[in-house]
Amino acid sequence: MPTISAFYGVLIQMFWQDHAPPHFHVLYGELEALIDIRTLAVICGSLPRRALALVREWATLHHNALIED
């Protein structure tokens, strides 16, 4: 799975031909979550509140690139 970003122990990854809805994977230690690109809601999995806040802030800043990917 290609890593598209890494920060503060958070890895953001995307599959090129993954299932709908459009989403990205977040790895944080032993935890994993799938985040909907459009709404930034957690589709499945879980993250600590602070890690999720960082991911949502990152996704907001990189929204156009995520949509293109």
N, CA, C and O atoms as a GROMACS GRO file, in nm:
protein
  276
    1MET      N    1   0.086  -0.117   0.000
    1MET     CA    2   0.000   0.000   0.000
    1MET      C    3   0.090   0.123   0.000
    1MET      O    4   0.174   0.137   0.089
    2PRO      N    5   0.074   0.211  -0.096
    2PRO     CA    6   0.161   0.330  -0.103
    2PRO      C    7   0.131   0.430   0.009
    2PRO      O    8   0.016   0.468   0.032
    3THR      N    9   0.236   0.471   0.076
    3THR     CA   10   0.224   0.575   0.178
    3THR      C   11   0.235   0.709   0.108
    3THR      O   12   0.332   0.737   0.037
    4ILE      N   13   0.134   0.794   0.130
    4ILE     CA   14   0.135   0.926   0.066
    4ILE      C   15   0.176   1.036   0.163
    4ILE      O   16   0.208   1.147   0.120
    5SER      N   17   0.174   1.006   0.294
    5SER     CA   18   0.218   1.105   0.392
    5SER      C   19   0.250   1.034   0.524
    5SER      O   20   0.195   0.929   0.555
    6ALA      N   21   0.340   1.095   0.600
    6ALA     CA   22   0.375   1.045   0.733
    6ALA      C   23   0.406   1.164   0.822
    6ALA      O   24   0.483   1.252   0.785
    7PHE      N   25   0.346   1.166   0.941
    7PHE     CA   26   0.371   1.274   1.036
    7PHE      C   27   0.331   1.229   1.176
    7PHE      O   28   0.229   1.161   1.191
    8TYR      N   29   0.408   1.265   1.276
    8TYR     CA   30   0.379   1.236   1.417
    8TYR      C   31   0.339   1.090   1.442
    8TYR      O   32   0.252   1.063   1.524
    9GLY      N   33   0.401   0.998   1.372
    9GLY     CA   34   0.369   0.857   1.389
    9GLY      C   35   0.246   0.810   1.315
    9GLY      O   36   0.204   0.696   1.330
   10VAL      N   37   0.186   0.899   1.235
   10VAL     CA   38   0.068   0.867   1.156
   10VAL      C   39   0.111   0.840   1.012
   10VAL      O   40   0.186   0.918   0.954
   11LEU      N   41   0.064   0.730   0.955
   11LEU     CA   42   0.088   0.701   0.814
   11LEU      C   43  -0.043   0.711   0.738
   11LEU      O   44  -0.144   0.653   0.780
   12ILE      N   45  -0.042   0.783   0.628
   12ILE     CA   46  -0.159   0.794   0.541
   12ILE      C   47  -0.128   0.714   0.415
   12ILE      O   48  -0.026   0.736   0.350
   13GLN      N   49  -0.216   0.621   0.383
   13GLN     CA   50  -0.193   0.533   0.268
   13GLN      C   51  -0.318   0.524   0.182
   13GLN      O   52  -0.430   0.541   0.231
   14MET      N   53  -0.297   0.497   0.052
   14MET     CA   54  -0.409   0.480  -0.041
   14MET      C   55  -0.380   0.365  -0.136
   14MET      O   56  -0.267   0.348  -0.182
   15PHE      N   57  -0.484   0.286  -0.164
   15PHE     CA   58  -0.480   0.186  -0.272
   15PHE      C   59  -0.531   0.253  -0.398
   15PHE      O   60  -0.620   0.338  -0.391
   16TRP      N   61  -0.476   0.218  -0.511
   16TRP     CA   62  -0.520   0.280  -0.637
   16TRP      C   63  -0.655   0.227  -0.682
   16TRP      O   64  -0.734   0.304  -0.738
   17GLN      N   65  -0.684   0.100  -0.661
   17GLN     CA   66  -0.811   0.042  -0.706
   17GLN      C   67  -0.887  -0.015  -0.587
   17GLN      O   68  -0.924  -0.132  -0.587
   18ASP      N   69  -0.910   0.066  -0.487
   18ASP     CA   70  -0.978   0.023  -0.365
   18ASP      C   71  -1.128   0.038  -0.382
   18ASP      O   72  -1.175   0.101  -0.477
   19HIS      N   73  -1.204  -0.018  -0.290
   19HIS     CA   74  -1.350  -0.016  -0.294
   19HIS      C   75  -1.405   0.123  -0.262
   19HIS      O   76  -1.335   0.209  -0.209
   20ALA      N   77  -1.533   0.143  -0.297
   20ALA     CA   78  -1.603   0.269  -0.267
   20ALA      C   79  -1.647   0.266  -0.122
   20ALA      O   80  -1.658   0.158  -0.064
   21PRO      N   81  -1.673   0.381  -0.061
   21PRO     CA   82  -1.655   0.517  -0.108
   21PRO      C   83  -1.508   0.556  -0.111
   21PRO      O   84  -1.424   0.489  -0.050
   22PRO      N   85  -1.475   0.664  -0.183
   22PRO     CA   86  -1.335   0.709  -0.187
   22PRO      C   87  -1.284   0.735  -0.045
   22PRO      O   88  -1.346   0.807   0.033
   23HIS      N   89  -1.170   0.675  -0.012
   23HIS     CA   90  -1.119   0.684   0.124
   23HIS      C   91  -0.968   0.667   0.126
   23HIS      O   92  -0.907   0.632   0.026
   24PHE      N   93  -0.909   0.692   0.243
   24PHE     CA   94  -0.768   0.663   0.264
   24PHE      C   95  -0.754   0.588   0.396
   24PHE      O   96  -0.842   0.593   0.482
   25HIS      N   97  -0.644   0.517   0.410
   25HIS     CA   98  -0.616   0.438   0.528
   25HIS      C   99  -0.522   0.516   0.619
   25HIS      O  100  -0.430   0.583   0.571
   26VAL      N  101  -0.545   0.508   0.747
   26VAL     CA  102  -0.458   0.572   0.847
   26VAL      C  103  -0.406   0.463   0.940
   26VAL      O  104  -0.483   0.386   0.997
   27LEU      N  105  -0.275   0.458   0.954
   27LEU     CA  106  -0.211   0.368   1.049
   27LEU      C  107  -0.148   0.453   1.158
   27LEU      O  108  -0.076   0.549   1.131
   28TYR      N  109  -0.175   0.414   1.282
   28TYR     CA  110  -0.118   0.486   1.396
   28TYR      C  111  -0.086   0.381   1.502
   28TYR      O  112  -0.174   0.335   1.574
   29GLY      N  113   0.040   0.345   1.510
   29GLY     CA  114   0.080   0.236   1.598
   29GLY      C  115   0.013   0.107   1.555
   29GLY      O  116   0.025   0.065   1.439
   30GLU      N  117  -0.058   0.044   1.646
   30GLU     CA  118  -0.130  -0.081   1.618
   30GLU      C  119  -0.270  -0.056   1.562
   30GLU      O  120  -0.340  -0.150   1.525
   31LEU      N  121  -0.311   0.070   1.554
   31LEU     CA  122  -0.447   0.104   1.513
   31LEU      C  123  -0.454   0.137   1.365
   31LEU      O  124  -0.357   0.182   1.305
   32GLU      N  125  -0.572   0.112   1.307
   32GLU     CA  126  -0.597   0.148   1.167
   32GLU      C  127  -0.739   0.198   1.154
   32GLU      O  128  -0.830   0.150   1.222
   33ALA      N  129  -0.758   0.297   1.066
   33ALA     CA  130  -0.891   0.349   1.038
   33ALA      C  131  -0.899   0.383   0.889
   33ALA      O  132  -0.799   0.419   0.827
   34LEU      N  133  -1.018   0.372   0.833
   34LEU     CA  134  -1.045   0.417   0.698
   34LEU      C  135  -1.125   0.546   0.708
   34LEU      O  136  -1.224   0.552   0.781
   35ILE      N  137  -1.081   0.649   0.636
   35ILE     CA  138  -1.142   0.781   0.643
   35ILE      C  139  -1.202   0.817   0.507
   35ILE      O  140  -1.134   0.812   0.405
   36ASP      N  141  -1.330   0.852   0.507
   36ASP     CA  142  -1.400   0.895   0.385
   36ASP      C  143  -1.340   1.029   0.341
   36ASP      O  144  -1.333   1.123   0.421
   37ILE      N  145  -1.297   1.039   0.216
   37ILE     CA  146  -1.234   1.162   0.166
   37ILE      C  147  -1.332   1.278   0.164
   37ILE      O  148  -1.295   1.391   0.194
   38ARG      N  149  -1.458   1.251   0.128
   38ARG     CA  150  -1.556   1.360   0.114
   38ARG      C  151  -1.597   1.419   0.248
   38ARG      O  152  -1.606   1.541   0.262
   39THR      N  153  -1.623   1.334   0.347
   39THR     CA  154  -1.678   1.382   0.474
   39THR      C  155  -1.578   1.381   0.589
   39THR      O  156  -1.603   1.441   0.694
   40LEU      N  157  -1.466   1.314   0.570
   40LEU     CA  158  -1.363   1.294   0.672
   40LEU      C  159  -1.416   1.216   0.793
   40LEU      O  160  -1.362   1.225   0.903
   41ALA      N  161  -1.522   1.139   0.770
   41ALA     CA  162  -1.577   1.051   0.874
   41ALA      C  163  -1.499   0.920   0.875
   41ALA      O  164  -1.447   0.876   0.773
   42VAL      N  165  -1.493   0.857   0.990
   42VAL     CA  166  -1.430   0.726   1.002
   42VAL      C  167  -1.529   0.623   0.947
   42VAL      O  168  -1.641   0.610   0.997
   43ILE      N  169  -1.486   0.549   0.844
   43ILE     CA  170  -1.569   0.445   0.784
   43ILE      C  171  -1.562   0.318   0.869
   43ILE      O  172  -1.663   0.256   0.897
   44CYS      N  173  -1.441   0.282   0.908
   44CYS     CA  174  -1.423   0.169   0.998
   44CYS      C  175  -1.291   0.184   1.071
   44CYS      O  176  -1.202   0.258   1.027
   45GLY      N  177  -1.278   0.115   1.183
   45GLY     CA  178  -1.159   0.126   1.266
   45GLY      C  179  -1.173   0.240   1.365
   45GLY      O  180  -1.280   0.297   1.382
   46SER      N  181  -1.062   0.271   1.429
   46SER     CA  182  -1.065   0.380   1.528
   46SER      C  183  -0.924   0.436   1.548
   46SER      O  184  -0.824   0.370   1.524
   47LEU      N  185  -0.922   0.559   1.594
   47LEU     CA  186  -0.798   0.629   1.628
   47LEU      C  187  -0.822   0.708   1.756
   47LEU      O  188  -0.936   0.744   1.786
   48PRO      N  189  -0.716   0.735   1.831
   48PRO     CA  190  -0.731   0.826   1.946
   48PRO      C  191  -0.779   0.964   1.897
   48PRO      O  192  -0.750   1.004   1.784
   49ARG      N  193  -0.849   1.033   1.981
   49ARG     CA  194  -0.907   1.163   1.944
   49ARG      C  195  -0.805   1.260   1.888
   49ARG      O  196  -0.832   1.327   1.788
   50ARG      N  197  -0.689   1.270   1.948
   50ARG     CA  198  -0.586   1.365   1.902
   50ARG      C  199  -0.531   1.324   1.766
   50ARG      O  200  -0.511   1.410   1.679
   51ALA      N  201  -0.507   1.196   1.745
   51ALA     CA  202  -0.457   1.149   1.615
   51ALA      C  203  -0.561   1.175   1.506
   51ALA      O  204  -0.526   1.217   1.396
   52LEU      N  205  -0.688   1.150   1.537
   52LEU     CA  206  -0.794   1.175   1.439
   52LEU      C  207  -0.804   1.323   1.405
   52LEU      O  208  -0.826   1.359   1.290
   53ALA      N  209  -0.788   1.409   1.504
   53ALA     CA  210  -0.789   1.554   1.479
   53ALA      C  211  -0.675   1.594   1.386
   53ALA      O  212  -0.694   1.674   1.295
   54LEU      N  213  -0.556   1.538   1.408
   54LEU     CA  214  -0.442   1.567   1.320
   54LEU      C  215  -0.468   1.519   1.178
   54LEU      O  216  -0.436   1.589   1.082
   55VAL      N  217  -0.526   1.400   1.165
   55VAL     CA  218  -0.556   1.344   1.033
   55VAL      C  219  -0.658   1.432   0.961
   55VAL      O  220  -0.643   1.460   0.842
   56ARG      N  221  -0.761   1.474   1.031
   56ARG     CA  222  -0.864   1.558   0.968
   56ARG      C  223  -0.807   1.693   0.927
   56ARG      O  224  -0.842   1.746   0.821
   57GLU      N  225  -0.720   1.749   1.008
   57GLU     CA  226  -0.655   1.876   0.973
   57GLU      C  227  -0.568   1.857   0.848
   57GLU      O  228  -0.573   1.939   0.757
   58TRP      N  229  -0.489   1.749   0.845
   58TRP     CA  230  -0.406   1.719   0.728
   58TRP      C  231  -0.492   1.701   0.604
   58TRP      O  232  -0.462   1.756   0.498
   59ALA      N  233  -0.602   1.623   0.616
   59ALA     CA  234  -0.689   1.595   0.502
   59ALA      C  235  -0.756   1.722   0.449
   59ALA      O  236  -0.776   1.736   0.328
   60THR      N  237  -0.790   1.812   0.538
   60THR     CA  238  -0.850   1.939   0.495
   60THR      C  239  -0.750   2.019   0.412
   60THR      O  240  -0.786   2.078   0.310
   61LEU      N  241  -0.624   2.022   0.457
   61LEU     CA  242  -0.520   2.095   0.384
   61LEU      C  243  -0.487   2.032   0.248
   61LEU      O  244  -0.445   2.101   0.156
   62HIS      N  245  -0.506   1.900   0.237
   62HIS     CA  246  -0.468   1.827   0.116
   62HIS      C  247  -0.588   1.770   0.041
   62HIS      O  248  -0.575   1.674  -0.034
   63HIS      N  249  -0.706   1.829   0.062
   63HIS     CA  250  -0.829   1.775   0.007
   63HIS      C  251  -0.825   1.761  -0.146
   63HIS      O  252  -0.864   1.657  -0.199
   64ASN      N  253  -0.778   1.863  -0.215
   64ASN     CA  254  -0.775   1.856  -0.363
   64ASN      C  255  -0.685   1.744  -0.412
   64ASN      O  256  -0.721   1.674  -0.507
   65ALA      N  257  -0.571   1.726  -0.351
   65ALA     CA  258  -0.480   1.617  -0.390
   65ALA      C  259  -0.542   1.481  -0.362
   65ALA      O  260  -0.525   1.388  -0.440
   66LEU      N  261  -0.613   1.468  -0.250
   66LEU     CA  262  -0.678   1.342  -0.218
   66LEU      C  263  -0.787   1.308  -0.322
   66LEU      O  264  -0.800   1.194  -0.364
   67ILE      N  265  -0.862   1.407  -0.361
   67ILE     CA  266  -0.967   1.386  -0.462
   67ILE      C  267  -0.903   1.341  -0.594
   67ILE      O  268  -0.954   1.249  -0.658
   68GLU      N  269  -0.793   1.404  -0.634
   68GLU     CA  270  -0.725   1.366  -0.758
   68GLU      C  271  -0.672   1.223  -0.751
   68GLU      O  272  -0.680   1.149  -0.849
   69ASP      N  273  -0.617   1.184  -0.636
   69ASP     CA  274  -0.563   1.049  -0.620
   69ASP      C  275  -0.674   0.948  -0.624
   69ASP      O  276  -0.648   0.828  -0.612
   0.00000   0.00000   0.00000
